[in-house]
Each structure stands twice: as C-alpha cells, then as structure tokens.
Amino acid sequence: MDKPGLTVSRILHAGYVLECEGTRIAFDTIFENPFSRNCHAFPDLRFDTEQIRRQRFAAVFISHFHDDHCSLESLDLLDRDTPLYVYCIFDELFAMIRALGFTQVHALNLNIPVAVGPFKVTPREAMDADVDSMFQVQAAGLNLLNVVDSWIDEDTLAQLVKQGPWDMVLWPFQTMREIEVLAPSRAAAAPPALPEEWILQLQALAPRFVVPSSCQFQQEPWSWYNRAFFPITYAQFATEVGAALPRAQVVRMNPSVSVRLDADGLHPAAPLDWVLPRGDQDVDYVYEGNAAPPPTAEIARHFAPLSAAQEAVVMRYCRTGLLEKYGEAEASSDYFDQPRLWQLSVYGNAGEVSHFRYLLEPGRASHAGAQAGPLAWTTEIPAAKLYAALELGESLTSMYMRINDTVFDAEVERALLDADVVDDPLIRCLFSDSFGAYQAAQLRRLMARSLPEQP
C-alpha cells in the first residue's frame, strides 16, 4: 500500500499544482508564454489552453500582485467558481478579479491557515510584507515551504525554523538585477554566487529536498538582459546548496515535471499534460557581468513603430503630462531636493531621438532650454515602451529604460553617489501613484473581447 504522499507539479516560474487524496490546488497560475510582456519561458514551452480551461482546482493561491504572479489573462482560463485566495493590501486588485467574473475571491491574512480538503495552506510573512507573501503547505503529514520569489528576514526565519522539520522548500534561485540593468554603466557586476544569507537560511531550515524555484524565464532572444539579468545558474545553485546541505537533495523541476513526495523520499509522477515542453529542457543561464549593453537607439529598432496617434500620446505626455505629474511624485532620496537639470531622450523605431530638457525643482518641473546649465540626470527610453507604459500597463522591468549613461561634472557625480536609481523622474511620474496598471489594461482588453459584436 502506498504511503500518504503529496504530488508536486511545476507550471512555470512560481506556478505549481499540488495534489493530495484527489484534491488539487494551484499557486501563482501563469499560463502565458511570454508573460509580463517580455518574459519568455526558459526552458521553452507552450500551453494547451483548451485543456487548461477544463482543469478544476479546489483552490488557487496567489502570493502577490506582481504581473508575473497575478495575470488576469491567465486567470481568464479558469472556471469562475474557483476559490481564489490572494495576498494583497490593495482593494483594487480584488475588484478587478471580481469584475472578471470570479465569485469566490478571498483576501489572505498572514499566519491564518486556509483549509482545502487535506491541505492546510498558511501565508507567511515575507521581507516586504506590503507586497509579498510565502506559503507553508501541510498535507499527508508533510511540510512544504514555497518561498515564491521573496526574501526572508531573521524574525520570520526563526518562526519558520520552529515550524519544521521541512520536507521540501521551493527556493528562489535567482537574485535578478532589475535595478542594475537600468544604469549598467554605474552598476558593478554581481558575483555569480548565491547570497551568503540564503545559504545560512537554508541550513537553518534543513529541508530534505530543495527545488530551485521562480525565475524560469529570459527576455526576448535579442535582449542583452539575457547575459546581464541572471547571475546564478542551475549548476551553481546545485553546487553551493549541495555543499552546504549535504543531507538535502537539490531537485530541478522544469515546467510540466511532477514528483510524488512521501516519508520515504521523492518519486517520479506523471507530468502535467497541458504544459508542453519544447526543445532542450536542461538549458542553463549564462552571465557576462554588464554584458556591453547596446545603445537605446539600437534597442528601439526592435519594437514596432508607433502610429501617428500613438506618437501624439507620447509627445503630449513629454510636453505637458509629465510636468503635471512631477509635482505629485516624491523622491525617496534627497538628490532632487535642489534644482536639477534633467534630459529625457525618447527613441523611435528608426533610431531617431527627441530630447526634452526639464528644470526639476522641489514640487514642480518646467521646460528648460539647451543652454540652461549642466545636466544632472539623464533618462533614455524607446518611444514604443513609453507609450506602452502610458496606455497598456507596461511595467518597469520590460521598458529598457537607461538612466545616467553619461559622465556629469564632478559636483554632480559626487552627489549622485547618494542618489537612488528608482528616483528617476520618469519612473516616479509613471509608477509612483499607480497600482495594478498592468492588470487594469488586461481587464479592459478582456472585457472588450467579451462585448457582442455590433451589427
């Protein structure tokens, strides 16, 4: 007779299906390739969406609102009676999901367990509790920790250690360099190694099995990010974790792969038949430091040209909309507490550029002439990406923004040492007061598709 067990199946990125005693639950269900605009599954795959529409889950858990974990395009494939449990402090996300037609949408509370058949799922606190959560899953006498792509502080780690022993930990194995690629000329190359605190935390948890989790994607095939964004390989993860936890087994789970976990160990299980691998599945990352980024003019050529109406949206924003927004967006560092001259450069599909200069003062921005003084901040962006951020909910990680890619005068360079890259004026104006722009744009598209055609 088989021992009580738990089947763990990988969807993509942080997505999993868990099954026990005939009950199936899912986590961070992303059924798109690419997802989040330019995240292409790595290794490659496609989804059988018709089969996904026929799946029935006893519950779906969503760890946080980021679009690579909560996508309305993916949720649209699920039965509307599926209970959804979402960790998010913003009511707007729940309203959008309900507008999609879901009838059982529940807010998760930290450390309050949810019972689903044989499962007990408990959200645990991540380092950024305003954004992320993690999941402790208990079933069949087994104990699993899904860290998603969060970081763990020491207080939470101490609590998790007390919750042990742990049978399996799904651990995020990439540090990702979302901020560094925005200003590559000013960022040091990351060491291709796991952060020391990750090793210490895994040793404290002492699981039987460790799965390198999250981060199963690359950007577009032409993107320089593919050599600069991901400093850690699967091989490096296995080597470091294996050396630090000699009693643990590191288990790579590619999309569709399933394993059955029980008290005796790990056993192969039937793969998800609606996740369809394509090509070599044992691929690995290649990291080349900052990887000689191409100029923004060259990057812009990879995107479709804007229509005249779309270009007008971008130009109107640069001439007036940005000035209106700047005074509402506060910086987190004091670099902009004194007047600074900022140049925004917007690149078209043919590599042509439009430069805009602004005098930034506390609480206001105004246009500045070419002779206004020395520049103190620069931002470059493809016009197609600026339009997408304004109208389509494009997020920062796929916009190919380039910040301060020049050498300023000595006084400015000294002051920049204490400045934060995400204090960039364009970033603040686009994102500082918005929530869920990506999902809101998705909802508009989905609702438009559902409207009856006009005769």
Summary of the structure (lengths in Angstrom):
residues: 455
radius of gyration: 23.3
end to end distance: 62.5
largest distance: 82.6
contacts: 1447
relative contact order: 0.13
helix: 29%
strand: 24%
